[in-house]
Structure formats: C-alpha cells, structure tokens
Amino acid sequence: MKKILAGLTVIISVSINAQQVGSTDFVPVNSKKTFSETDAPTVLIDEAHHNFHTMNGRYQPFSKILKSDGYKVAKNTELFSEKSLQNAEILVISNALNHQNRKNWNLPNYSAFQREEIEAVYHWVKNGGSLFLIADHMPFPKASESLAAIFGFQFNNGYAKDHTNKESIFKYSEGEIAEHAIRNGMHNKETIETIRTFIGQAFLSPPEAKPLLIFGKEAISRMPSESWEFDDSTPAISVGGWSQGATLEFYKGRVVIFGEAAMFTAQVSGKRKMGVNGKGAEQNEQFLLNIMHWLSKKI
C-alpha cells in the first residue's frame, strides 16, 4: 500500500510541476523606481541551460518586479564566458538543468555547466560581478552543485521541509531570518519579518558567508532516487541550522544563493498560488527587492 501511495504521489507531483505557470496577470506591489534609465543595472536571466524558470515563462513576474524598480532585464542565451558576461552587472541563474534531466528528474542528475563556464563566472564575480544563484529541490541542486562549490557552498540534492512537513515559513522572531543588511533594507518600511518558501533544498555555506534564511532544528531533507517518490526507506538527514538563503562577498563581487525559486515569482497551479502571490508570502516581493539592492550595491 505504501508503494502504491508513493506512486500516486509521484503522478500528482509531476502533474503539478507540469502545470506550474507564471501568473500572467501579476502586477508588482512596488511602484517606486530605485534606478533611472541612465543608472539602471543590467540583469541577465539565464536561459542557456534548460532553465525551469525563464524571463518570459515562470520568471515573468520576477522580471516585472525588477523592472518596476528600474532594472534593465534581459535574457542570456549563450554559454557563460568573459564575452557573454561583460555587459552584465547581475547574473540570475534559476533552476538550470542538464539536457539529460529536462524530462527525467530521477537519479542520476548531472551538472548543467561546463568547467569553462564555471571558471568564467568565478572570474566575473571576482572582478566585481554579482551572482544570484537559485537551485530548488532535486534535481536542481546537482545541476548547479559545481558552480556553487567554487564559491564554497555545499548543496543537498533533496527536498527540505520544516517539522510540519509542508512549505516553510521563516520568521525573524524565531531566529529563522538572520540579521543582515538585506533583512533591514534601505529604510524601516523595507524591514522583513516573515518569508514563505515552497519546498526546496537546504545547503551549507562557507565560514565567510552570511545566512539569510535558516532552517529550524527539526527540519529534514529527504533524498529519493526517483523525483517526488518517498516511502519509509527514503534516505533523510537533519538540516536544522542549514540555510535556504545566504550571501557572500567575494573579492570585488557579491553572491546570493537560494535553495528555492518559486518564492521570488508568482506562479499558479490550478487554483493554487505559489510565490509572492501566495498566502504568508506578503513580504517576499520586498525581500527580492532588498536582495537586488544588495547585489547592485545600493545596500
């Protein structure tokens, strides 16, 4: 019976994933531009690595939020190199995939990036670029594992949940949102108290990094061999104290890492809302703007 239920979970979960779409009628709450046309940073959203989230797809609301603040947003369709990154201030990579895992999320999962690309991003950040790397639950952590590792982060290729076994609500009052310039924003009205995420991964950070979102002590990560299939034999580890968001100042550049992607956009799956449009995620949009202000060195 457990195996049958697990199989039903797979079918339902795959169906839900397939139906996730960006909310086309989404309108950002933000109405005040931080940047003018003359000083607007250029943000590249990666689309060269079979990304689950793209500028005109599931990250269209993400793009709208950035544009509402004055950012210039464009898509990246080339492999990463010194040339392809030379005109960008901020690079956003959300849920990249290897071509072998585009339709099959089961193990084995493969890297989305060539070694030369990882080195190009490394040097670009070192020389002043800002990287926003987002890798959700399995198989996305494995796809971005090598890129994260070059900056000292260790991804877990699983599904991280708090003790309620549902999406996570992070609260500053509970110590789950860390004290940080991003949490504080540029003035009091931008201060973050509560953030909601929608099931992703947990990761470990290098000592010099600063946490943003921290899992409570009872959080676990389950690591199945088949996407969304869980039973009593599925390996699980404690990820209490691990991060779902963190930052790193790296030479002249900056890095923001997150283990969940829907929290920064507005998605719908049937009648269900996932992201900044979801219940409990009312501050997620401001949190994204604060992150972008940190990456653009406004804070």
Summary of the structure (lengths in Angstrom):
residues: 299
radius of gyration: 18.0
end to end distance: 53.6
largest distance: 62.3
contacts: 1034
relative contact order: 0.17
helix: 27%
strand: 23%
